[in-house]
Protein backbone atom coordinates (compact mmCIF):
# COMPACT_ATOMS: atom_id res chain seq x y z
CA UNK A 1 0.00 0.00 0.00
CA UNK A 2 2.73 2.45 1.00
CA UNK A 3 4.58 1.92 -2.28
CA UNK A 4 1.42 2.72 -4.24
CA UNK A 5 0.94 6.09 -2.56
CA UNK A 6 4.55 7.04 -3.14
CA UNK A 7 4.21 6.13 -6.80
CA UNK A 8 1.13 8.35 -7.05
CA UNK A 9 2.88 11.18 -5.22
CA UNK A 10 5.95 10.90 -7.46
CA UNK A 11 3.89 10.83 -10.65
CA UNK A 12 1.80 13.82 -9.59
CA UNK A 13 4.83 15.86 -8.54
CA UNK A 14 6.87 14.92 -11.62
CA UNK A 15 4.06 15.88 -13.99
CA UNK A 16 3.41 19.21 -12.27
CA UNK A 17 7.10 20.10 -12.25
CA UNK A 18 7.26 19.25 -15.95
CA UNK A 19 4.28 21.55 -16.56
CA UNK A 20 5.94 24.34 -14.56
CA UNK A 21 9.17 23.99 -16.53
CA UNK A 22 7.26 24.33 -19.79
CA UNK A 23 5.52 27.44 -18.48
CA UNK A 24 8.85 28.92 -17.33
CA UNK A 25 10.11 28.56 -20.88
CA UNK A 26 7.36 31.00 -21.90
CA UNK A 27 8.49 33.39 -19.15
CA UNK A 28 5.20 33.14 -17.24
CA UNK A 29 6.79 32.98 -13.79
CA UNK A 30 3.60 33.56 -11.80
CA UNK A 31 1.81 30.70 -13.53
CA UNK A 32 4.79 28.39 -13.00
CA UNK A 33 4.90 29.33 -9.32
CA UNK A 34 1.21 28.54 -8.98
CA UNK A 35 1.70 25.14 -10.62
CA UNK A 36 4.48 24.31 -8.17
CA UNK A 37 2.40 25.40 -5.18
CA UNK A 38 -0.48 23.28 -6.45
CA UNK A 39 1.87 20.31 -6.82
CA UNK A 40 3.02 20.74 -3.22
CA UNK A 41 -0.53 20.85 -1.95
CA UNK A 42 -1.71 17.85 -3.98
CA UNK A 43 1.27 15.73 -2.99
CA UNK A 44 0.90 16.64 0.68
CA UNK A 45 -2.80 15.76 0.52
CA UNK A 46 -1.99 12.34 -0.94
CA UNK A 47 0.57 11.77 1.78
CA UNK A 48 -1.81 12.77 4.57
CA UNK A 49 -4.56 10.59 3.18
CA UNK A 50 -2.17 7.65 3.11
CA UNK A 51 -1.08 8.33 6.69
CA UNK A 52 -4.71 8.21 7.76
CA UNK A 53 -5.13 4.78 6.16
CA UNK A 54 -2.22 3.27 8.10
Beta strands, then each sheet from edge to edge (+ up, - down):
end
